[in-house]
Amino acid sequence: MGKNQAHKAMQRSRYNGGGASEEGGAPAFNDGLKDVTFHTAEWHAARIAALTVERMPWEEWRQKQKEAEGKLAAAAEEEERLMRRFSSASRIQTYRLQLSNQ
Protein backbone atom coordinates (compact mmCIF):
# COMPACT_ATOMS: atom_id res chain seq x y z
CA MET A 1 0.00 0.00 0.00
CA GLY A 2 1.18 3.48 -0.81
CA LYS A 3 1.14 6.37 1.62
CA ASN A 4 -2.19 7.75 0.44
CA GLN A 5 -4.02 4.41 0.51
CA ALA A 6 -2.74 3.66 4.01
CA HIS A 7 -3.90 7.05 5.22
CA LYS A 8 -7.33 6.60 3.63
CA ALA A 9 -7.69 3.17 5.22
CA MET A 10 -6.75 4.61 8.60
CA GLN A 11 -9.27 7.44 8.22
CA ARG A 12 -11.98 5.00 7.14
CA SER A 13 -11.37 2.83 10.17
CA ARG A 14 -11.33 5.86 12.47
CA TYR A 15 -14.40 7.66 11.08
CA ASN A 16 -16.39 4.75 9.73
CA GLY A 17 -18.81 4.88 12.64
CA GLY A 18 -19.05 1.15 13.18
CA GLY A 19 -20.63 -0.70 10.32
CA ALA A 20 -21.80 -4.27 9.93
CA SER A 21 -18.86 -5.88 11.68
CA GLU A 22 -19.35 -4.09 15.01
CA GLU A 23 -23.08 -3.39 15.33
CA GLY A 24 -24.62 -6.03 13.10
CA GLY A 25 -26.47 -3.40 11.07
CA ALA A 26 -26.24 -2.60 7.41
CA PRO A 27 -22.71 -1.99 6.18
CA ALA A 28 -21.63 1.63 6.09
CA PHE A 29 -21.65 3.23 2.64
CA ASN A 30 -18.16 3.59 1.26
CA ASP A 31 -17.44 4.30 -2.38
CA GLY A 32 -13.75 4.78 -1.67
CA LEU A 33 -13.84 8.39 -2.84
CA LYS A 34 -14.87 10.39 0.20
CA ASP A 35 -15.90 10.09 3.80
CA VAL A 36 -19.68 10.48 3.80
CA THR A 37 -20.14 10.08 7.55
CA PHE A 38 -19.47 13.75 8.28
CA HIS A 39 -23.10 14.41 9.23
CA THR A 40 -25.17 12.16 11.45
CA ALA A 41 -28.30 10.37 10.30
CA GLU A 42 -30.36 12.74 12.47
CA TRP A 43 -28.84 15.73 10.71
CA HIS A 44 -29.69 14.26 7.30
CA ALA A 45 -33.25 13.53 8.43
CA ALA A 46 -33.66 17.10 9.70
CA ARG A 47 -32.21 18.48 6.47
CA ILE A 48 -34.60 16.44 4.32
CA ALA A 49 -37.51 17.50 6.54
CA ALA A 50 -36.50 21.15 6.17
CA LEU A 51 -36.31 20.80 2.40
CA THR A 52 -39.74 19.19 2.13
CA VAL A 53 -41.56 21.77 4.27
CA GLU A 54 -44.00 23.85 2.25
CA ARG A 55 -42.92 27.48 2.29
CA MET A 56 -44.98 30.50 1.34
CA PRO A 57 -44.36 31.81 -2.19
CA TRP A 58 -42.42 35.01 -2.74
CA GLU A 59 -45.49 36.98 -3.78
CA GLU A 60 -47.36 36.09 -0.57
CA TRP A 61 -44.34 36.89 1.57
CA ARG A 62 -43.85 40.24 -0.15
CA GLN A 63 -47.56 41.07 0.28
CA LYS A 64 -47.30 40.23 3.97
CA GLN A 65 -44.24 42.47 4.29
CA LYS A 66 -46.06 45.36 2.59
CA GLU A 67 -49.02 44.95 4.94
CA ALA A 68 -46.70 45.02 7.95
CA GLU A 69 -44.95 48.12 6.59
CA GLY A 70 -48.34 49.76 6.03
CA LYS A 71 -49.37 49.08 9.63
CA LEU A 72 -46.10 50.55 10.91
CA ALA A 73 -46.50 53.61 8.70
CA ALA A 74 -50.08 54.11 9.90
CA ALA A 75 -48.97 53.85 13.53
CA ALA A 76 -46.17 56.36 12.93
CA GLU A 77 -48.57 58.71 11.15
CA GLU A 78 -51.07 58.50 14.02
CA GLU A 79 -48.31 59.20 16.55
CA GLU A 80 -47.16 62.21 14.52
CA ARG A 81 -50.73 63.53 14.35
CA LEU A 82 -51.14 63.17 18.12
CA MET A 83 -47.81 64.87 18.75
CA ARG A 84 -48.78 67.81 16.52
CA ARG A 85 -52.10 68.09 18.35
CA PHE A 86 -50.38 67.96 21.75
CA SER A 87 -47.76 70.46 20.64
CA SER A 88 -50.34 72.93 19.35
CA ALA A 89 -52.39 72.54 22.54
CA SER A 90 -49.27 73.19 24.60
CA ARG A 91 -48.46 76.32 22.60
CA ILE A 92 -52.00 77.64 23.00
CA GLN A 93 -51.90 76.98 26.74
CA THR A 94 -48.50 78.69 27.04
CA TYR A 95 -49.79 81.68 25.06
CA ARG A 96 -52.85 81.96 27.32
CA LEU A 97 -50.63 81.85 30.42
CA GLN A 98 -48.47 84.62 29.00
CA LEU A 99 -51.55 86.75 28.28
CA SER A 100 -52.96 86.21 31.75
CA ASN A 101 -49.65 87.20 33.38
CA GLN A 102 -49.47 90.53 31.56
N, C-alpha and C positions, 0 to 999 in steps of 0.2 A: 504494500500500500504506500502511496505517495503521501507527502505531508498534508495536502489538502483533503484527501479522502479520509485519512486518520482523524483529522480535526472534525470533519463533518460527522463521522461515526461517533466521535466523543460527544459532540453537541446533540446528536440524535438521542444518544443514550441518556444524556443529562436532562434534556427538555422534552423527551418523548411523552411524559405524563403517564407512564404505565404501559398500557396496551394489553394485548390478549395474554401475554405470558404471565403478567403479575396479577391482574384483576379478573381474568376469565371473561372479559367482555369482548366486544368486537375489536379487531386490530386497529391501531391508530393509523390514520391516513398518512402515507409517506410516498411522495412521488420522486424523492431523491433530489428535488430541485430547491425546495425551501422549507423552512420550519413553519408549519401552519398552525402550531399550537400556541401562538402568541396570545390570542384572546381565548377566554374560557367559553364553554358551551352556553353558559348563562348570558354572557355578553352578546354572543351571536343571536341567541333567542330574543334578547331585548332589542337588538338592532333590527332584526326582521320584523318584530312587532311594531317598532317605530316607523319602519318603511311602509307597512301595510295600513297604518292608521289613516283614515279619511281626513284630509285637511280641507279647510275652506278655500275656495278659489280666490284668485287675486282680486277679481272684481268685487266680490263680497267683502273681502278684507279691506279694500280701499274705501268702499262705501261706508263700512263701519268706522274707519278712521275719520272720514269726512264728517260723519254724524257726531263723533266725539269732539272733533275740532269745533263744530258748530255749537255744541253745548258749552264748551269752554269760552268761545267768543261771546255767546249770549250772556253767560255769567259775568264776564269781564265788562261787557257793555252795561249790564244792570248795575254793577258795582260803581262804574264811572258815573252813571246817571244819579245814583244815590249820593255819591260824593259831591257832585256839582250842586245838587239840591241842598245838602248839608252846608256846603261852603257858602252858597248864596244866602241861606238862612242865617248863618253865623255873621256874614257881612251886614245884613239888615239889622240884626240884633246889636251889633257893635255900633252901627251908625245911630240907632235909636238911643243907645246909652250915651253916645257923644252929644247928641242933641239935648238930652235931658240934663246933662251936666253943665251945659252952657248957661 
